[in-house]
Amino acid sequence: MSFAPYLSFNGTCAQAMTFYAGVFAAKDLQIMTVSQAPAGSYPAVADQGFVMHSQLTVGGATLMASDNPEGKPVPQTGFSIHFTARVLASAESIFTELGDGGTIQMPFAKTFWSPGFGALRDRFGTNWMVSAPAD
């Protein structure tokens, strides 16, 4: 048993998950759009490219997402996705990539608990915390 974050987007799910797959070098990105579903099996939406489910796996953990079927903005607040990279250089690189076009909340730097840690909200509205493993 495990937890797996499930993100909700407002029409940008495919772009976000494709971006995340690139950042984390995920090779198993899956994106299912409304147009791929059997007729009548999903709430009616005008955009056939609307993502009804997507997922990718990194280091044995799954990240899943979809577009909000109600078509309303769904702010991603009250949580962050934490990622610990294998080495400091990778953590810093991933933080930089995720932060491109986003808002840095805590710059990536050495802390008392990690040789590198930072927090940000990416351009898709997802909150991230990125760490390097403790020495």
N, C-alpha and C positions, 0 to 999 in steps of 0.2 A: 504494500500500500504506500501511496505517496500523494503529495499535493502537487498540482500543476496549475500555474496561473492561467486564467482565461481572460483575455483582454477584449474590450468592446470598442469598436471604432465607428466613425460616422462617414463611411464611404472611402476611407483610406487604408483599410485592412490589408489589401493586396500589396500596396506600396510599402506599408510598415513591415509586414512580415518578410517581404523580399529584401528590404533593407537589413532587418535583423539577421536573416539567413546569411547575408554577405558579411556583416560585422563579426558574427560568431562562426563563420565557415561551416554552417550547417549544410549537409548534403541531402537532407531528406525533406525539404520544404514541400508541403502539400497544401494546395488551395482549391477549395470546391466552391464554385459559384452557383447562383440560383439557376443559371441556364443548364447546369449539369444534374439538377435534381429532377426526379419524376414529376410530371405535371400534378399540381394540387397537393404536393407534399410539403410545401413551405409557404408561409404567408406571402401574399401577393406583393411584389415590389416592382416598380417600373424598371429599375436598372438590373438587367440580366447579368451584369458583371459583379453585382453585389455578392460579397463573400459570406456564405452561410457557415463555413468552417474552414479553418486553416491550422496547421501545426508544424512545428519543427522540433528537433531534438538536439541538445548540446550536452555532452558529458553525461548521458543517461537521463537528463531531465527534459521534460516536454513543456513547451510554451505553446498555448493555443489561443486563437482569436477569431473574431467574426465582426462583420459590420452590424450595427444595431438595426434589427428588423423594423423598428418604429421610425427609423430615419431621423431621430432626434440626436443632437449632440449628447454624448455621455462622458462627462468629465471623469478622468481617471485620477481620483483623489483618495487620500487616506491610506495609500499603500505605495510601496516601491518594489521593484524586482531587484534582488541582490544577486550579483554575479561575482564569483571569486575566480580569477584567472590563475593559470598555473605558475606564471612568473610575473615579476614587477613590470617588465617591458610590455608584455601582452596586456596587462591590466590598464596601463596608461594609454596604450594604443586604442583599446576598445572604448575607454572613457572618451577619448578625443573623437573617435568616429561617432559614437552615440550622441555626443554633445554638439556636433555640427548642425547648426540651424536651431538648436534648442537653447535652454536656459540652464546655466551652471548654478547649482545651489550651494555646493561646497567644492571648491577647486581640488583637483587631484593632488594629493600631497601626503607626505609621511605623517602618521599619527602615532599615538602611543600604543595602539592595538594592531597596526599594520604598517608595512613599509610604503604602502600607497593605498589611498582611499579617496573616493570622490562621489558626489551626488549630483544628479541633474534631472531635468525634464527634457525629453527629446522633442524633436519637431512634430511628432505625432501625438504628444501629450502624455507619454508614458514616463513614469518616474523610475529612475535607475539608481542603484548604488553599486559601485564597482570597487573591488578590493584586490589587492595582491595578497598571496598567502603570508601568514605571519612567519617571521624568521625562525 
